[in-house]
Amino acid sequence: MPVREPSTRTLDAERSYAIASAREGRPWTGIYPAYQKSPHAVLLHQVDHGSYTAVVDCENRSLDDIHADVIDHLDLSQLANGSPR
């Protein structure tokens, strides 16, 4: 299955921070914004080095659309009647 490249919008740590803080309905304060940029940088480094088989861009997408995308990337061939064996 092809890997979806993250959009350039989500590659920007400031944009990622703005999206995440908007989801909570308030700006983050204190040390949290700086902290949030650290895992963002680590994830981008991992993506660049092929650590993931798929990257799902969630920006401007419904939960149902994101869920369907995640399901499409899962290997469900080991499930029998919906249960792992």
N, CA, C and O atoms as a GROMACS GRO file, in nm:
protein
  340
    1MET      N    1   0.085  -0.117   0.000
    1MET     CA    2   0.000   0.000   0.000
    1MET      C    3   0.090   0.124   0.000
    1MET      O    4   0.186   0.129   0.077
    2PRO      N    5   0.062   0.222  -0.082
    2PRO     CA    6   0.149   0.340  -0.088
    2PRO      C    7   0.141   0.422   0.040
    2PRO      O    8   0.037   0.431   0.105
    3VAL      N    9   0.252   0.481   0.074
    3VAL     CA   10   0.258   0.568   0.191
    3VAL      C   11   0.214   0.707   0.150
    3VAL      O   12   0.262   0.761   0.051
    4ARG      N   13   0.124   0.764   0.226
    4ARG     CA   14   0.081   0.901   0.200
    4ARG      C   15   0.184   0.995   0.261
    4ARG      O   16   0.213   0.988   0.380
    5GLU      N   17   0.238   1.080   0.180
    5GLU     CA   18   0.333   1.178   0.230
    5GLU      C   19   0.259   1.284   0.310
    5GLU      O   20   0.153   1.331   0.268
    6PRO      N   21   0.314   1.322   0.426
    6PRO     CA   22   0.248   1.430   0.500
    6PRO      C   23   0.251   1.559   0.419
    6PRO      O   24   0.346   1.587   0.347
    7SER      N   25   0.146   1.637   0.433
    7SER     CA   26   0.143   1.764   0.361
    7SER      C   27   0.247   1.858   0.418
    7SER      O   28   0.290   1.841   0.532
    8THR      N   29   0.287   1.957   0.342
    8THR     CA   30   0.387   2.052   0.390
    8THR      C   31   0.332   2.131   0.508
    8THR      O   32   0.410   2.182   0.589
    9ARG      N   33   0.200   2.144   0.520
    9ARG     CA   34   0.143   2.215   0.633
    9ARG      C   35   0.178   2.146   0.764
    9ARG      O   36   0.213   2.213   0.861
   10THR      N   37   0.171   2.013   0.768
   10THR     CA   38   0.196   1.941   0.891
   10THR      C   39   0.344   1.922   0.919
   10THR      O   40   0.381   1.879   1.028
   11LEU      N   41   0.430   1.954   0.822
   11LEU     CA   42   0.574   1.945   0.845
   11LEU      C   43   0.626   2.063   0.925
   11LEU      O   44   0.738   2.060   0.976
   12ASP      N   45   0.546   2.167   0.936
   12ASP     CA   46   0.585   2.288   1.008
   12ASP      C   47   0.544   2.274   1.155
   12ASP      O   48   0.426   2.257   1.186
   13ALA      N   49   0.642   2.281   1.246
   13ALA     CA   50   0.614   2.264   1.388
   13ALA      C   51   0.517   2.371   1.439
   13ALA      O   52   0.431   2.342   1.522
   14GLU      N   53   0.531   2.494   1.392
   14GLU     CA   54   0.440   2.602   1.435
   14GLU      C   55   0.297   2.571   1.393
   14GLU      O   56   0.203   2.593   1.470
   15ARG      N   57   0.280   2.520   1.272
   15ARG     CA   58   0.146   2.486   1.222
   15ARG      C   59   0.088   2.370   1.302
   15ARG      O   60  -0.030   2.371   1.338
   16SER      N   61   0.170   2.271   1.329
   16SER     CA   62   0.126   2.157   1.408
   16SER      C   63   0.082   2.201   1.547
   16SER      O   64  -0.021   2.156   1.598
   17TYR      N   65   0.160   2.290   1.608
   17TYR     CA   66   0.126   2.345   1.739
   17TYR      C   67  -0.008   2.418   1.733
   17TYR      O   68  -0.093   2.400   1.820
   18ALA      N   69  -0.027   2.501   1.631
   18ALA     CA   70  -0.151   2.578   1.617
   18ALA      C   71  -0.272   2.487   1.603
   18ALA      O   72  -0.377   2.513   1.661
   19ILE      N   73  -0.258   2.381   1.525
   19ILE     CA   74  -0.368   2.286   1.505
   19ILE      C   75  -0.404   2.218   1.636
   19ILE      O   76  -0.521   2.210   1.674
   20ALA      N   77  -0.302   2.168   1.705
   20ALA     CA   78  -0.326   2.095   1.829
   20ALA      C   79  -0.384   2.185   1.938
   20ALA      O   80  -0.476   2.144   2.010
   21SER      N   81  -0.333   2.306   1.952
   21SER     CA   82  -0.386   2.394   2.056
   21SER      C   83  -0.528   2.440   2.022
   21SER      O   84  -0.609   2.461   2.111
   22ALA      N   85  -0.557   2.458   1.893
   22ALA     CA   86  -0.693   2.495   1.852
   22ALA      C   87  -0.792   2.384   1.884
   22ALA      O   88  -0.907   2.412   1.919
   23ARG      N   89  -0.748   2.259   1.872
   23ARG     CA   90  -0.835   2.146   1.906
   23ARG      C   91  -0.880   2.153   2.051
   23ARG      O   92  -0.992   2.115   2.084
   24GLU      N   93  -0.792   2.202   2.137
   24GLU     CA   94  -0.827   2.212   2.278
   24GLU      C   95  -0.906   2.339   2.308
   24GLU      O   96  -0.959   2.354   2.418
   25GLY      N   97  -0.915   2.429   2.212
   25GLY     CA   98  -0.995   2.549   2.231
   25GLY      C   99  -0.927   2.658   2.312
   25GLY      O  100  -0.992   2.754   2.355
   26ARG      N  101  -0.797   2.644   2.332
   26ARG     CA  102  -0.723   2.746   2.407
   26ARG      C  103  -0.575   2.736   2.369
   26ARG      O  104  -0.527   2.629   2.334
   27PRO      N  105  -0.504   2.848   2.376
   27PRO     CA  106  -0.361   2.842   2.347
   27PRO      C  107  -0.287   2.772   2.462
   27PRO      O  108  -0.325   2.784   2.578
   28TRP      N  109  -0.182   2.701   2.427
   28TRP     CA  110  -0.099   2.639   2.530
   28TRP      C  111  -0.005   2.744   2.585
   28TRP      O  112   0.036   2.836   2.515
   29THR      N  113   0.028   2.731   2.710
   29THR     CA  114   0.115   2.828   2.776
   29THR      C  115   0.230   2.755   2.846
   29THR      O  116   0.236   2.632   2.849
   30GLY      N  117   0.320   2.833   2.902
   30GLY     CA  118   0.431   2.777   2.977
   30GLY      C  119   0.528   2.702   2.888
   30GLY      O  120   0.556   2.744   2.775
   31ILE      N  121   0.579   2.593   2.938
   31ILE     CA  122   0.680   2.516   2.867
   31ILE      C  123   0.618   2.420   2.765
   31ILE      O  124   0.690   2.366   2.680
   32TYR      N  125   0.488   2.398   2.772
   32TYR     CA  126   0.425   2.298   2.686
   32TYR      C  127   0.445   2.322   2.536
   32TYR      O  128   0.470   2.226   2.464
   33PRO      N  129   0.436   2.445   2.486
   33PRO     CA  130   0.461   2.464   2.341
   33PRO      C  131   0.600   2.416   2.298
   33PRO      O  132   0.615   2.353   2.194
   34ALA      N  133   0.702   2.447   2.378
   34ALA     CA  134   0.838   2.401   2.344
   34ALA      C  135   0.846   2.249   2.352
   34ALA      O  136   0.908   2.186   2.267
   35TYR      N  137   0.784   2.191   2.454
   35TYR     CA  138   0.781   2.045   2.467
   35TYR      C  139   0.715   1.982   2.345
   35TYR      O  140   0.766   1.884   2.291
   36GLN      N  141   0.605   2.038   2.302
   36GLN     CA  142   0.529   1.981   2.190
   36GLN      C  143   0.612   1.979   2.062
   36GLN      O  144   0.593   1.890   1.979
   37LYS      N  145   0.700   2.073   2.044
   37LYS     CA  146   0.782   2.078   1.923
   37LYS      C  147   0.887   1.968   1.921
   37LYS      O  148   0.930   1.925   1.814
   38SER      N  149   0.929   1.921   2.039
   38SER     CA  150   1.030   1.815   2.045
   38SER      C  151   0.979   1.683   1.987
   38SER      O  152   1.044   1.627   1.900
   39PRO      N  153   0.863   1.630   2.034
   39PRO     CA  154   0.815   1.506   1.972
   39PRO      C  155   0.780   1.524   1.825
   39PRO      O  156   0.790   1.430   1.746
   40HIS      N  157   0.737   1.644   1.787
   40HIS     CA  158   0.708   1.672   1.646
   40HIS      C  159   0.834   1.651   1.563
   40HIS      O  160   0.830   1.587   1.458
   41ALA      N  161   0.947   1.705   1.609
   41ALA     CA  162   1.074   1.691   1.537
   41ALA      C  163   1.118   1.545   1.532
   41ALA      O  164   1.169   1.499   1.430
   42VAL      N  165   1.099   1.473   1.641
   42VAL     CA  166   1.137   1.331   1.645
   42VAL      C  167   1.053   1.251   1.546
   42VAL      O  168   1.106   1.168   1.472
   43LEU      N  169   0.923   1.276   1.544
   43LEU     CA  170   0.836   1.204   1.451
   43LEU      C  171   0.874   1.232   1.306
   43LEU      O  172   0.876   1.140   1.224
   44LEU      N  173   0.903   1.357   1.273
   44LEU     CA  174   0.943   1.390   1.136
   44LEU      C  175   1.075   1.320   1.099
   44LEU      O  176   1.090   1.272   0.987
   45HIS      N  177   1.168   1.314   1.193
   45HIS     CA  178   1.294   1.243   1.170
   45HIS      C  179   1.267   1.095   1.143
   45HIS      O  180   1.325   1.037   1.052
   46GLN      N  181   1.178   1.036   1.222
   46GLN     CA  182   1.144   0.895   1.202
   46GLN      C  183   1.076   0.872   1.068
   46GLN      O  184   1.105   0.773   1.000
   47VAL      N  185   0.988   0.961   1.029
   47VAL     CA  186   0.921   0.950   0.899
   47VAL      C  187   1.024   0.958   0.787
   47VAL      O  188   1.021   0.878   0.693
   48ASP      N  189   1.116   1.054   0.797
   48ASP     CA  190   1.221   1.071   0.695
   48ASP      C  191   1.309   0.949   0.682
   48ASP      O  192   1.365   0.924   0.575
   49HIS      N  193   1.323   0.872   0.789
   49HIS     CA  194   1.410   0.755   0.787
   49HIS      C  195   1.334   0.623   0.772
   49HIS      O  196   1.389   0.516   0.797
   50GLY      N  197   1.208   0.632   0.730
   50GLY     CA  198   1.132   0.512   0.696
   50GLY      C  199   1.088   0.427   0.815
   50GLY      O  200   1.069   0.307   0.800
   51SER      N  201   1.073   0.487   0.931
   51SER     CA  202   1.034   0.410   1.050
   51SER      C  203   0.889   0.364   1.046
   51SER      O  204   0.851   0.272   1.119
   52TYR      N  205   0.808   0.426   0.964
   52TYR     CA  206   0.665   0.394   0.958
   52TYR      C  207   0.628   0.344   0.820
   52TYR      O  208   0.682   0.389   0.719
   53THR      N  209   0.534   0.250   0.817
   53THR     CA  210   0.486   0.200   0.688
   53THR      C  211   0.381   0.291   0.628
   53THR      O  212   0.353   0.284   0.509
   54ALA      N  213   0.323   0.377   0.710
   54ALA     CA  214   0.222   0.471   0.661
   54ALA      C  215   0.218   0.594   0.750
   54ALA      O  216   0.246   0.587   0.870
   55VAL      N  217   0.185   0.707   0.690
   55VAL     CA  218   0.166   0.831   0.763
   55VAL      C  219   0.028   0.884   0.723
   55VAL      O  220  -0.001   0.899   0.605
   56VAL      N  221  -0.054   0.910   0.822
   56VAL     CA  222  -0.190   0.957   0.796
   56VAL      C  223  -0.197   1.105   0.831
   56VAL      O  224  -0.177   1.144   0.946
   57ASP      N  225  -0.227   1.186   0.733
   57ASP     CA  226  -0.243   1.330   0.752
   57ASP      C  227  -0.387   1.354   0.796
   57ASP      O  228  -0.481   1.324   0.722
   58CYS      N  229  -0.405   1.409   0.915
   58CYS     CA  230  -0.538   1.426   0.973
   58CYS      C  231  -0.596   1.565   0.956
   58CYS      O  232  -0.714   1.587   0.984
   59GLU      N  233  -0.516   1.659   0.909
   59GLU     CA  234  -0.563   1.797   0.900
   59GLU      C  235  -0.680   1.811   0.803
   59GLU      O  236  -0.676   1.760   0.691
   60ASN      N  237  -0.782   1.881   0.848
   60ASN     CA  238  -0.901   1.911   0.768
   60ASN      C  239  -0.976   1.787   0.720
   60ASN      O  240  -1.036   1.787   0.613
   61ARG      N  241  -0.971   1.680   0.800
   61ARG     CA  242  -1.041   1.557   0.764
   61ARG      C  243  -1.132   1.515   0.879
   61ARG      O  244  -1.101   1.542   0.995
   62SER      N  245  -1.242   1.451   0.846
   62SER     CA  246  -1.334   1.404   0.950
   62SER      C  247  -1.275   1.282   1.020
   62SER      O  248  -1.187   1.215   0.967
   63LEU      N  249  -1.325   1.254   1.140
   63LEU     CA  250  -1.280   1.135   1.213
   63LEU      C  251  -1.310   1.008   1.134
   63LEU      O  252  -1.229   0.915   1.134
   64ASP      N  253  -1.425   1.004   1.068
   64ASP     CA  254  -1.459   0.886   0.988
   64ASP      C  255  -1.360   0.866   0.874
   64ASP      O  256  -1.320   0.753   0.845
   65ASP      N  257  -1.322   0.974   0.810
   65ASP     CA  258  -1.226   0.966   0.699
   65ASP      C  259  -1.089   0.920   0.749
   65ASP      O  260  -1.024   0.837   0.685
   66ILE      N  261  -1.046   0.973   0.862
   66ILE     CA  262  -0.918   0.933   0.921
   66ILE      C  263  -0.922   0.786   0.961
   66ILE      O  264  -0.829   0.711   0.933
   67HIS      N  265  -1.031   0.745   1.025
   67HIS     CA  266  -1.046   0.606   1.066
   67HIS      C  267  -1.039   0.513   0.946
   67HIS      O  268  -0.972   0.410   0.950
   68ALA      N  269  -1.109   0.548   0.839
   68ALA     CA  270  -1.106   0.465   0.718
   68ALA      C  271  -0.965   0.456   0.661
   68ALA      O  272  -0.924   0.349   0.615
   69ASP      N  273  -0.891   0.565   0.664
   69ASP     CA  274  -0.753   0.566   0.615
   69ASP      C  275  -0.665   0.474   0.699
   69ASP      O  276  -0.584   0.398   0.646
   70VAL      N  277  -0.681   0.482   0.831
   70VAL     CA  278  -0.603   0.395   0.920
   70VAL      C  279  -0.636   0.248   0.894
   70VAL      O  280  -0.545   0.165   0.883
   71ILE      N  281  -0.763   0.216   0.884
   71ILE     CA  282  -0.805   0.078   0.856
   71ILE      C  283  -0.746   0.029   0.724
   71ILE      O  284  -0.704  -0.086   0.714
   72ASP      N  285  -0.743   0.115   0.623
   72ASP     CA  286  -0.686   0.078   0.494
   72ASP      C  287  -0.539   0.039   0.505
   72ASP      O  288  -0.491  -0.044   0.427
   73HIS      N  289  -0.467   0.098   0.600
   73HIS     CA  290  -0.324   0.071   0.616
   73HIS      C  291  -0.295  -0.049   0.705
   73HIS      O  292  -0.181  -0.097   0.708
   74LEU      N  293  -0.394  -0.099   0.777
   74LEU     CA  294  -0.374  -0.212   0.867
   74LEU      C  295  -0.374  -0.343   0.791
   74LEU      O  296  -0.446  -0.358   0.692
   75ASP      N  297  -0.294  -0.437   0.836
   75ASP     CA  298  -0.296  -0.571   0.778
   75ASP      C  299  -0.394  -0.654   0.860
   75ASP      O  300  -0.361  -0.706   0.966
   76LEU      N  301  -0.515  -0.665   0.809
   76LEU     CA  302  -0.619  -0.737   0.880
   76LEU      C  303  -0.632  -0.881   0.834
   76LEU      O  304  -0.729  -0.948   0.867
   77SER      N  305  -0.535  -0.928   0.756
   77SER     CA  306  -0.542  -1.064   0.703
   77SER      C  307  -0.532  -1.170   0.812
   77SER      O  308  -0.570  -1.284   0.789
   78GLN      N  309  -0.483  -1.134   0.930
   78GLN     CA  310  -0.470  -1.230   1.040
   78GLN      C  311  -0.594  -1.234   1.127
   78GLN      O  312  -0.596  -1.304   1.229
   79LEU      N  313  -0.697  -1.161   1.089
   79LEU     CA  314  -0.821  -1.164   1.166
   79LEU      C  315  -0.915  -1.268   1.109
   79LEU      O  316  -0.929  -1.281   0.988
   80ALA      N  317  -0.980  -1.340   1.197
   80ALA     CA  318  -1.082  -1.436   1.155
   80ALA      C  319  -1.212  -1.399   1.227
   80ALA      O  320  -1.215  -1.395   1.350
   81ASN      N  321  -1.314  -1.372   1.154
   81ASN     CA  322  -1.443  -1.331   1.211
   81ASN      C  323  -1.428  -1.208   1.300
   81ASN      O  324  -1.499  -1.195   1.400
   82GLY      N  325  -1.335  -1.119   1.264
   82GLY     CA  326  -1.318  -0.996   1.339
   82GLY      C  327  -1.235  -1.010   1.466
   82GLY      O  328  -1.217  -0.912   1.538
   83SER      N  329  -1.183  -1.129   1.494
   83SER     CA  330  -1.104  -1.152   1.616
   83SER      C  331  -0.964  -1.200   1.580
   83SER      O  332  -0.948  -1.281   1.488
   84PRO      N  333  -0.861  -1.152   1.652
   84PRO     CA  334  -0.726  -1.203   1.627
   84PRO      C  335  -0.717  -1.350   1.665
   84PRO      O  336  -0.777  -1.393   1.763
   85ARG      N  337  -0.642  -1.425   1.590
   85ARG     CA  338  -0.621  -1.569   1.618
   85ARG      C  339  -0.476  -1.593   1.646
   85ARG      O  340  -0.436  -1.707   1.672
   0.00000   0.00000   0.00000
